[in-house]
Amino acid sequence: MTAPAGHDLPGTPVFDGRASRRGLRMNKLFMSLRSAESRERFAADERAYCEEFRLTPEQERAVLERDWQAMVDLGGSIFYIYKLAMMDGLSMQYLGGVFSGMSEQDFRAALMAGGRTDV
């Protein structure tokens, strides 16, 4: 995914219309996890639940393996991906650590100290 003109952010995925279209089915799956019934169905058979949403093979692999970066690269919105992370008992700070190459603890400490200063 490349940044639009004027938004040169090396290493930063841009969630734009193109990414949204690419990740539409995956994001719909994530959004469905708002309901208890859907969470129960997903937990009972994750692969079958992914098949209901007709994910691409790459998207299905990313979801089943909890490859958070791949989900973003395949058009997932972090706000929707977080719904899956919550099912696994993971925090937004955990995901922030994953996406910035830090541990959850280091990421949290960086936030408490006023943010990262290495960028």
C-alpha positions in Angstrom: 0.0 0.0 0.0 1.5 3.4 -1.0 0.6 6.7 0.5 -1.2 9.3 -1.6 0.7 12.2 -2.9 1.7 14.6 -0.1 1.4 11.8 2.5 4.8 10.3 2.4 4.8 8.2 5.6 7.4 5.4 5.1 6.3 2.2 6.9 2.8 3.7 7.7 -0.1 2.0 5.9 -2.8 4.4 4.7 -6.4 3.3 5.2 -8.0 4.9 2.2 -10.9 4.0 -0.1 -8.8 1.5 -2.0 -7.8 -0.3 1.2 -11.3 -0.2 2.5 -12.6 -1.9 -0.7 -9.8 -4.5 -0.5 -10.7 -5.3 3.2 -14.4 -4.9 3.0 -15.4 -8.6 3.7 -12.7 -8.9 6.4 -13.9 -5.7 8.1 -17.5 -6.9 7.9 -16.4 -10.1 9.8 -14.7 -8.0 12.4 -17.7 -5.7 12.8 -20.0 -8.7 13.2 -18.1 -9.6 16.4 -20.1 -6.8 18.1 -22.9 -9.3 18.8 -22.6 -12.1 21.4 -24.1 -14.6 19.0 -21.5 -13.9 16.3 -18.7 -14.1 18.9 -19.9 -17.5 20.0 -20.2 -18.7 16.4 -16.8 -17.4 15.6 -15.2 -19.0 18.6 -16.9 -22.4 17.8 -15.5 -22.6 14.3 -13.3 -19.7 13.2 -12.6 -21.2 9.7 -16.2 -21.8 8.9 -17.1 -18.3 10.1 -14.4 -16.8 7.8 -15.8 -18.8 4.9 -19.2 -17.2 5.5 -17.7 -13.8 4.8 -15.9 -15.2 1.7 -12.5 -13.9 2.8 -9.6 -14.2 0.4 -7.2 -17.1 1.3 -4.7 -14.5 2.5 -7.2 -12.7 4.7 -8.4 -16.0 6.2 -4.9 -17.0 7.0 -4.2 -13.7 8.6 -7.3 -13.9 10.7 -6.8 -17.5 11.8 -3.1 -17.0 12.5 -3.7 -13.6 14.2 -1.2 -12.0 11.8 -2.2 -8.4 12.8 0.1 -6.7 10.4 -1.1 -8.8 7.5 -4.7 -7.9 8.4 -3.8 -4.2 8.0 -1.9 -4.8 4.8 -4.9 -6.7 3.4 -7.2 -3.8 4.0 -8.2 -4.2 7.6 -9.1 -1.1 9.6 -7.3 -1.0 13.0 -10.6 0.0 14.6 -12.3 -3.2 13.3 -9.3 -5.4 13.8 -9.4 -4.4 17.4 -12.7 -6.2 17.8 -10.9 -9.5 17.0 -8.1 -8.6 19.4 -10.6 -8.1 22.2 -11.9 -11.6 21.7 -8.4 -12.8 22.4 -8.2 -10.5 25.5 -5.7 -8.2 23.9 -5.5 -4.5 24.4 -5.1 -1.6 21.9 -1.7 -1.0 23.5 -0.8 -4.6 22.6 -1.6 -3.9 18.9 0.2 -0.6 19.1 3.3 -2.5 20.2 2.9 -5.0 17.4 2.6 -2.3 14.8 5.5 -0.3 16.2 7.9 -3.2 16.9 7.6 -2.7 20.7 6.4 -4.9 23.5 3.0 -4.0 25.0 4.8 -2.8 28.1 7.3 -0.6 26.2 4.5 0.8 24.1 2.4 1.7 27.2 5.5 3.2 28.8 6.1 5.3 25.7 2.5 6.6 25.9 2.8 7.4 29.5 6.0 9.3 28.8 4.3 11.5 26.2 4.7 9.4 23.1 7.5 8.0 21.0 10.5 10.2 20.4 12.4 7.9 18.0 10.4 8.9 14.9 
